Amino acid sequence: MKKTYALFAILLVAVMLLSACGTATNTTAPATSASTPKIKVGEVTDLGGVDDKSFNALGWKGVTDAEAQLGIDGKYLESNQQSDYSKNIQQMLSEKEDLIVTVGFLLGVDTATAAKANPNQKFAIIDYTYPDCYTGAVEGKDCGSSTDLANVRGLAFQTDQAAFLAGYLAAGMTKTGKVGTFGGIKIPTVTIFMKGYQAGVMYYNKKHNTSVQVLGWDDAKQDGLFTGNFNSTDDGKSFATSLVQEGADIIMPVAGPVGLGSAAYCQTSGKCLIIGVDTDWFVSSPDYASIELSSVQKKVDVAVFKTIQDVINGKFTGGTVTYTLADGGVDLAPFHNFDSQVPQSLKDEIAQAKADIISGAITVDGVLAGK
């Protein structure tokens, strides 16, 4: 009997040991899986907010696409005034984001200052590149850095190439012989659209021996119309009204949400058509589809998504990455509701101009110089 009890005790201990091993194995596997942290990406917006239907929104779309497709964690902080830029970047730093994405020209100095103080932190800035200092500029005040920054990727876009096609389209579609444009703030990432637009009109005039006029921008004088902000739709309405009174019937506002005021005026008055910028306005602002001829697309979302991919894959590098017509980073959007109204001959000429820009046969600067 004692032998039976002893044998039973041994078997019981063995079963308990096996059960314990099994339990340990089952709890260890999930712990290993959970120990792999997600990549964290934070966006600091420019003025206008994350729902500006422009580059802030596009940048955020790149982050949310990465959340859905790459499994990252994304967040944003909105800047309501310029003094928020540095504060929001510092908050992202304190939260140890793997990549901080800053949006726009106005964040150039604050991004560089933070990047130099935190050399192991990865940054990407939309519509800005380094070095950005010029003669007489004070680094950290007037400009961000006199050298390249190894931990900052500048995402640049040759939007003048796509705007060239928009100018050609406008010149081919105007009924008054005058087309217009205006900007939000006079900064390079705004005027580059206006420059390309004027060049496209000039190229059309040269090809067709016409004299379509551009109101709102003169590249030779570096002078044009600017609202001074990216927020006021009332300004967008008043600027469009003035351009129409001067004879323009197609307008390209380069001013973020301000341009929606112009779209509202064109729709209500029936006196003008709009060419959108940054996004395809037919998709982002469908309420104005009836007056949206096309849009100059700057595919910020694609650039941000690809940068996040590089962080995940260990391929992130600083320096400048420029997106062009050739790689599809910029483009002229479809004509949508106006597709049947754009003559096939004009479509063919725009396609040829696009091919010639890609090949280098024509350049924006060359056309503006009269070549």
LINNORFEN-V46101 format. One record per pair of residues at least 24 apart in sequence whose C-alpha atoms are under 7 Angstrom apart, sorted by the first residue. I is the first residue (numbers start at 1). GAP is how many residues later the second one is. Records with the same first field share a line. If there is no record, write none. Layout:
I = GAP + GAP
This chain:
38 = 34 + 35
39 = 33 + 34 + 59
40 = 32 + 33 + 34 + 57 + 58 + 59
41 = 32 + 33 + 34 + 56 + 57 + 58 + 59
42 = 32 + 33 + 34 + 50 + 55 + 57 + 58 + 59
43 = 32 + 33 + 34 + 57 + 58 + 59
44 = 32 + 33 + 34 + 44 + 45 + 57 + 58 + 59
45 = 32 + 33 + 34 + 57 + 58
46 = 33 + 57 + 58
47 = 32 + 33 + 34
48 = 182 + 183
49 = 29 + 30
50 = 28
52 = 204 + 205
53 = 204 + 231
54 = 202 + 224 + 225
55 = 223 + 245
56 = 47
58 = 242 + 243
59 = 241 + 242 + 245
61 = 240
62 = 239 + 240 + 242 + 243
63 = 241 + 242
66 = 239
85 = 25
86 = 24
98 = 24
99 = 24
100 = 24
101 = 24
102 = 24
104 = 24
108 = 36
109 = 31 + 32 + 34 + 35
112 = 32 + 33
113 = 27 + 31
115 = 36
119 = 32
120 = 31
121 = 30
122 = 29 + 30
123 = 28 + 29 + 30
124 = 28 + 29 + 30 + 31
125 = 28 + 29 + 30
126 = 28 + 29 + 30
127 = 28 + 29 + 30 + 62
128 = 26 + 27 + 28
129 = 25 + 27 + 191
148 = 171
149 = 169 + 170
150 = 167 + 168 + 169
151 = 166 + 167
152 = 166 + 167
153 = 164 + 165 + 166 + 167
154 = 165 + 166 + 167
155 = 148 + 165 + 166 + 167
156 = 164 + 165 + 166 + 167
157 = 141 + 165 + 166 + 167 + 173
158 = 165 + 166 + 172
159 = 33 + 34 + 139 + 171
160 = 32 + 33 + 35 + 36
161 = 35 + 164 + 203
162 = 134 + 163 + 168 + 169 + 170
163 = 30 + 33 + 34 + 133
164 = 32 + 33 + 35 + 36
165 = 35 + 167 + 185
166 = 31 + 34 + 130 + 166
167 = 30 + 31 + 33 + 34
168 = 32 + 33 + 36
170 = 80
171 = 30 + 33 + 41
172 = 174
174 = 75 + 76
176 = 71 + 72 + 73
177 = 35 + 36
178 = 34 + 35 + 36 + 69 + 70 + 71
179 = 34 + 35 + 36 + 69 + 70 + 71 + 72
180 = 34 + 35 + 36 + 63 + 68 + 70 + 71 + 72
181 = 34 + 35 + 36 + 70 + 71 + 72
182 = 34 + 42 + 43 + 44 + 70 + 71 + 72
183 = 42 + 43 + 44 + 70 + 71 + 72
184 = 42 + 43 + 44 + 45 + 46 + 70 + 71
185 = 41 + 42 + 43 + 44
186 = 40
190 = 64
195 = 24
196 = 168
199 = 165 + 168 + 169
203 = 164
230 = 25 + 26 + 27 + 28
231 = 26 + 27
232 = 26
233 = 24 + 25 + 26 + 27 + 28
234 = 27
236 = 24 + 25 + 26
237 = 24 + 25 + 28
249 = 24
250 = 24
251 = 24
252 = 24
263 = 25
266 = 25
267 = 24
280 = 53
290 = 47
293 = 42 + 45
294 = 39 + 40 + 41
295 = 37 + 38
296 = 35 + 36 + 37
297 = 33 + 34 + 35 + 36
298 = 31 + 32 + 33
299 = 30 + 31
325 = 33
326 = 32
